[in-house]
Amino acid sequence: MFNIQNISKRFSENFVLQNFSFQISRGDKVNITGRSGIGKTTLFRLLLGFEKPDSGTISFEGNVLTDTSVWELRRRVAYVSQDLSIGTGKVQTLFDETLSFRANLKYKEGAAIEIPQLFDYFELHDSLLQKDIETLSGGEKQRVAIVNSLLLKRDIFFLDEISSALDKPLRIKVLDYFLLNPGFTVLSISHDNYLPSGVEIKALKLN
């Protein structure tokens, strides 16, 4: 699915990635680790085309990423950031806005059924839909962002420390949801040592 060949990226005189190669197949679950500032989030930005490598190539399903082809990739990927600034207004309004884009309209009808199911799994009360996002706790914002990403029906997930504000039982539930789904291809930046049994997790350490 992804073929990353000898990419290098630097900012000023500092390399964050140098001659880096890696392959990701459909259905892979990849846990990305490394010290702060080593290039974990930069790798996500390179794969999504928001940054360009100084050298090397990135291919998606056999096609080298270009300013044109990257749009097909972005239509397939849900990126959930560790950033807790997920918007303003009511939670329901956030979901409505996500589903109002032309590419997402076909999912709007099913969302009325899916949102309560996801809220139940991620232990969010239905009343949260009418709360202002600014009043939510960090853990609630993280789970709302996860639900929002799942409404898009993507099969590739880039997850950047998405459970950092959750207690251990909830972290396990969140990670299980993504890692135990054989239809998901998951790249996860996480310092959590939890790994569900029966699932092969590829370890990618940046150094």
C-alpha positions in Angstrom: 0.0 0.0 0.0 2.8 2.5 1.0 6.3 2.2 -0.3 8.7 4.7 1.2 12.1 4.7 -0.4 15.2 6.5 0.9 13.4 9.7 1.9 15.2 12.4 3.7 13.8 15.5 5.3 15.5 18.3 7.1 14.5 21.6 8.6 17.4 24.2 8.5 20.5 22.0 9.0 18.8 19.3 11.1 17.6 16.1 9.5 14.4 14.6 11.0 14.5 11.7 8.6 17.5 10.5 6.6 17.6 7.8 3.9 14.5 6.3 5.5 12.7 3.3 3.8 9.7 1.3 4.9 6.8 -0.6 3.3 3.2 -0.9 4.6 0.8 -3.5 3.3 -3.0 -3.4 3.5 -4.2 -4.3 6.9 -0.9 -3.6 8.6 -0.9 -2.2 12.1 2.2 -0.1 12.7 3.3 1.4 16.0 5.7 4.3 15.5 8.0 5.3 18.4 11.0 7.6 19.0 12.0 10.5 21.1 10.3 13.9 20.8 11.3 15.8 17.7 12.7 12.8 15.9 10.2 13.1 13.0 7.1 11.0 13.9 4.5 13.6 13.0 6.7 14.8 10.1 6.4 11.3 8.7 2.6 11.6 8.7 2.8 15.0 7.0 5.1 13.6 4.3 2.7 10.6 3.7 -0.2 13.1 3.4 1.7 15.4 1.1 1.7 18.4 3.5 5.5 18.2 3.4 7.7 17.1 0.6 10.8 15.0 1.1 14.1 16.6 0.1 15.0 13.3 -1.6 13.6 9.9 -2.1 10.1 8.8 -3.1 6.7 7.9 -1.5 4.3 5.7 -3.4 0.7 4.8 -2.6 -0.8 1.7 -4.3 2.0 1.8 -6.9 1.7 5.5 -7.8 4.4 8.0 -6.8 2.8 10.8 -4.7 2.5 14.0 -6.6 0.5 17.2 -6.1 -2.3 15.6 -8.1 -2.2 12.0 -6.9 -2.0 12.9 -3.3 -5.7 13.8 -3.3 -6.7 10.2 -3.9 -4.7 9.2 -0.9 -6.3 11.9 1.3 -9.7 10.6 0.4 -8.7 7.3 1.9 -7.0 8.4 5.1 -8.5 9.6 8.4 -5.9 11.6 10.4 -6.6 12.0 14.1 -4.2 14.4 15.7 -3.2 14.8 19.3 -4.3 18.5 19.0 -7.3 19.0 21.2 -8.4 22.1 19.3 -11.1 20.3 17.4 -13.4 23.3 16.8 -16.0 25.4 18.4 -19.8 25.2 18.9 -21.8 22.1 19.8 -20.5 18.5 19.2 -23.5 17.7 17.0 -22.6 20.7 14.8 -19.0 19.4 14.4 -20.4 16.1 13.1 -22.9 17.9 10.8 -20.2 20.0 9.3 -18.0 17.0 8.7 -20.9 15.2 6.9 -21.9 18.3 4.9 -18.9 18.1 2.5 -19.9 16.6 -0.9 -17.7 13.6 -0.5 -19.2 12.7 2.8 -22.9 13.4 2.2 -23.6 9.7 1.4 -22.7 8.8 5.0 -25.0 11.3 6.6 -28.1 9.1 6.9 -26.2 6.2 8.4 -24.5 8.5 10.9 -27.8 9.0 12.8 -27.5 5.3 13.8 -23.8 5.0 14.0 -23.1 8.0 16.3 -25.1 6.5 19.3 -23.3 3.2 18.8 -19.9 4.8 18.7 -20.8 7.0 21.8 -21.8 3.8 23.6 -18.5 2.0 22.8 -16.3 5.0 23.6 -18.3 5.7 26.8 -19.6 9.1 25.8 -23.1 10.1 27.0 -25.6 11.1 24.3 -26.1 14.5 26.1 -22.6 15.4 25.0 -24.0 16.0 21.5 -25.5 19.3 22.7 -22.6 20.5 24.7 -20.1 23.1 23.5 -16.8 21.6 22.5 -14.9 24.2 24.6 -16.5 22.8 27.8 -15.4 19.2 27.2 -12.5 17.5 29.0 -9.4 16.6 27.1 -10.4 12.9 27.1 -13.9 13.8 25.8 -12.4 15.9 23.0 -10.1 13.0 22.0 -13.0 10.6 21.8 -15.2 13.0 19.9 -12.3 13.5 17.4 -12.1 9.7 17.0 -15.9 9.4 16.4 -15.7 12.2 13.9 -13.0 10.3 11.9 -14.9 7.1 11.9 -18.0 8.7 10.4 -15.9 9.2 7.2 -15.8 5.4 6.6 -12.0 5.5 5.7 -9.9 2.4 5.8 -6.5 3.9 6.6 -5.9 5.7 9.9 -3.0 7.9 11.0 -3.3 8.2 14.7 -1.1 10.7 16.6 -1.2 10.0 20.4 -5.0 9.8 20.3 -5.4 8.2 23.7 -2.9 10.4 25.7 -5.7 12.0 27.8 -7.5 8.8 28.6 -7.2 6.5 31.6 -5.9 2.9 31.0 -9.2 1.1 30.5 -10.3 3.7 27.9 -6.9 3.6 26.2 -7.3 -0.1 25.8 -10.8 0.2 24.3 -9.6 2.9 21.9 -6.6 0.9 20.7 -8.6 -2.3 20.5 -11.1 -0.6 18.2 -8.4 0.1 15.6 -5.9 -2.6 16.1 -8.4 -5.5 16.2 -10.2 -4.5 13.0 -8.7 -6.5 10.1 -10.1 -4.0 7.5 -8.1 -1.1 8.9 -4.6 -0.1 8.0 -3.3 1.7 11.0 -0.2 3.9 11.6 -0.2 4.9 15.2 2.2 7.2 17.1 2.0 6.0 20.6 4.1 5.6 23.8 1.6 3.1 25.1 3.1 -0.4 25.6 -0.3 -2.1 25.3 -0.5 -4.6 22.5 -3.6 -6.8 22.1 -3.0 -10.5 21.8 -3.5 -12.2 18.5 -2.5 -9.2 16.4 0.8 -8.6 14.7 2.0 -5.1 15.3 4.9 -3.8 13.3 7.3 -1.7 15.3 8.8 1.3 13.6 11.3 3.1 15.7 12.7 6.4 14.5 16.2 7.4 15.7 
